[in-house]
Amino acid sequence: MHARLIRMKEEAASMTVEQHRILMDETAIRRALTRIAHEIVERNKGIDNVLLVGIRTRGIYLAERLAMLIEEIEGKPVEVIDLDITAYRDDRRSAGRSKADSGVRGCGLNVEGRRILLLDDVLYTGRTIRAAMDAVMDCGRPEVIQLAVLVDRGHRELPIRPDFVGKNVPTSRQEEIEVSLAEVDGDDKVTISINLG
């Protein structure tokens, strides 16, 4: 009986085993963000009228890092704000939360006629980005909305395409991409894992 319990525990443990592989380390993330910063400046012919909008949680830290890199390139700061899109999501509506609880913090910020650059860590189905665009549009009518992501893993459910990508990673739906940033997780890395069970 004891041997059978041990065997059952081992089988259960083997069913949830995941393999992790590091796709990007701290250096690769820094290089990708540096490249994206240069591409943003080039595509927008400078940073006049540009507003970086980081999607919570990790998007805001990527936006802040890009702002520092862009300031090094251009010699002047670029504005950064954070965006909570919870109430705008079509797949995660929280009970009791309204759109007034989400959106661009202090929606008094003027997005009218600005060049908005949305930033997120991973682009997957496109639903997060659609929700972010809805939240921005509730604050006004920007000149243009661009999208920068650290990782594009594919599997879009909506017709959304990033303008700036750190790394394209073709994945299966069973695989997961996890972005860790020092500001939240203690270190910088992007990993891919697959559940073998």
Phi, psi and omega in degrees: 000315180297317179298322180294320177296318179298315180298319179295320178295319178297318179296317179297318179296320182290336180286339182251012180293134176240144174259132179246141176223133179280124178266323180220133174260187183303317181294316180295322178294315180299316179296318180297316180293323177297316178298315180298320179301315178296319179296321179297312180298316181294312183295325182265005181052050183110198181235010178300132176072010179270138176232119177275126182240107181271128179276127181300143006261312188286338179299327180293322179289325175295320178297317180295320178294317179297321179300319178295318180294318179295321178297323176297321182286311189266342180078012176213152185286157173240140184287141179232133172228161177252158187228125174254114187256012186310310184286349180266349183288142178267353183244359181215048181290127179271134177296134176083356178259135179251170177298334178294336180279346184246199174090194180289122181303125183066061187302002174293349177295140185271112174261354182303121177071008182268161175266103185269132176241106177282140178232133176217163182281309184232131173259124183234264184282335182099354183293322178297318182291320177300316178297320179295318178296319177300316180297317179295316182296332176293342180264354181148188183246102180288161174295316181204150172241124176246162183230130174237133178227150176287318181227131172249114184258358178085195179069041181294140172253349179230155182282073181236133183227133179285149175273331183224129184228132175287313181206131172271128182229098176297130183228165167265165180291341178280344180272153177234140174255131177235125177258126175248131177237144184305324183296333183247318191250354178096339176208167181254121174190157172237125180239156173239139178222155176225136177279121182275356183269000000 
